[in-house]
Amino acid sequence: MQYGEHALDFSCQNSMRRSIPVLLLATAACTPVQWMRNDTPPEQLSQDLGYCRQEAWREAQWHSFVFLNRYVVPYSAFGSPFGDAYIDESRLTAFCMRAKGYELVPLKPET
C-alpha cells in the first residue's frame, strides 16, 4: 500500500466524473415549476391554489393532532405514519390541484 500524494490512485479526473451526475440532479431539482391547466385564467388558478392549500393545511393539522405529533417525538411509534405535517400539507395540496385538473409544468425561461 502506498502512502503519500498519489496513494490508492485517487485522481481529480475520477472525482470530477463522479460529481457530474450529482451536479446535474441538483440543477434539475432547482427548476421552477408552476401549476397549469388549459384555458384557466390566473384569477381562477389563484383561487383554486388558495382553496387547496387551505384544505391541505386543515387536513395536515388534523392528522398531526390526532397522531399527537405536537406532543410526541415525530417518527416515533406514536407519530403519524406519514411523518411531518408540512410534508403532508404539500402532498395534499398537490393531490387537490391534480384532482382539479392542474399539472406542475416547468416555467419557460424569460428571454
N, C-alpha and C positions, 0 to 999 in steps of 0.2 A: 504494500500500500504506500502510495506517495503522500508526502505532506508538503505543503508549500502553495505557491501561487496557482499551479495548474493541477492540484490534487483532484482525483476522481474525474478528470477530463470535463469539468464544467466549463462551458463557453458562453459568451454573451449571445452568440447567434442562436443557440438552442433555447436559451431563456426567452429571447425575443419571440421565437417561433411559438413557444408555449403561451405567451401572453397575448398573442394576436386574437385568438377566439374570445378571450375574456374581454378584451377591449371592444370587439365587435358587439358582443352581447350587452355590454354596458352602454354603448352608444344606442343600440336599438331600444333598450329599456327607457331611454330618455326621450323617445319620440312623443311629441304632444299629440293627444287624441281628443276627439270631440264626439258627442252623441249626435247622430244624424238620422233623419228619416225624410224620404222624398216628399216634396210638397208640404213641408211643415214650416210655418213662419217662426222667426226667432222668439216671438212672444209665447207661442204655444210650447216650444221647446223649454223655455224658462219655467213656465207653469208646470209642465209635466215633470221636469227635473226637481223643482221645488217640492212637488207633491210626493215624488218617490223618495227623496231624501228625508222628508218629514216622517213618512210612514216607516221607512227603514230604521230611522232613529228610534221611533217608538217601539218597534219590534225588538231591536237590539237591546234597548234598555230593559224591556220586559224580561227577555231571556237572561240578561245579566242579573236582574233582581231575583228571578226565580231560581237560578243556579247559584246564588249567593257569591257571585264573582267580586262584589264590592267588599265582602267581609271575609272571604276565604281566599287563600292564595290561588290565583288563576292557574290553570293547567294542573290542578290537583285532582284527586279522585272526586271531589265535590264541586269542581268547576264545570263550566259549560262544555259540552262535548265539542263545540266549535271554537272554543278559545276566547279570544279577545272581542269585546263588544264593538270596537272600532272596525275590526276586520269584518265582523258580521254586518255592520251597517253598510260598509262598502259593497259587500257581496249582495245584500238585499236590495240596495239601490240599483245595482247593475241588473239584477233579476227583474225588478219592476220596469226599468227602462226597456229591456228586451221584450218584456211582455206587452209593452205599448207599441212595439214595432221599431224601436230605435236600434241602431248599431253604433259601436265605437269605431270611428274611422280616423286614420292619421290626418292631421292638418296638412294642407299643402303649403310648402314654404312660400312666403311672400317674396316676390322679386321686384 
